[in-house]
């Protein structure tokens, strides 16, 4: 697995806890002209579904900064988007 600084292609997912948080994340990224799609993921707690926002891996640094500035609580970043579906 490559380190986060070397990720340049593919899709990543910022996993958040709720649909509302995913929508906030998506709006923040779209306002910065970064494509973002809401995806469903398995909940880490085992209590239902979680959600995430899929984005181009080449934008990871920008996405982290934007979501932090937008006060979106990201549980984890995943390079393997298909394992979340």
C-alpha angles and dihedrals in degrees: 000000000000122000118256092253091059098048108116109148139040132031131309130189129217103209115214131174107247145023089250092056090046090052091049090050092048092050092049092050095044090052087058091050093252115136111238130178125190113235133183119240137181113268114247090218093054091236102119132295132339128199138222143180119242116212140162109285090223087069096054096115092048092045092052091051094045095047092046091050089047091052093239110158106225114196094196144333117238129195092193101071094170092062088063096057 
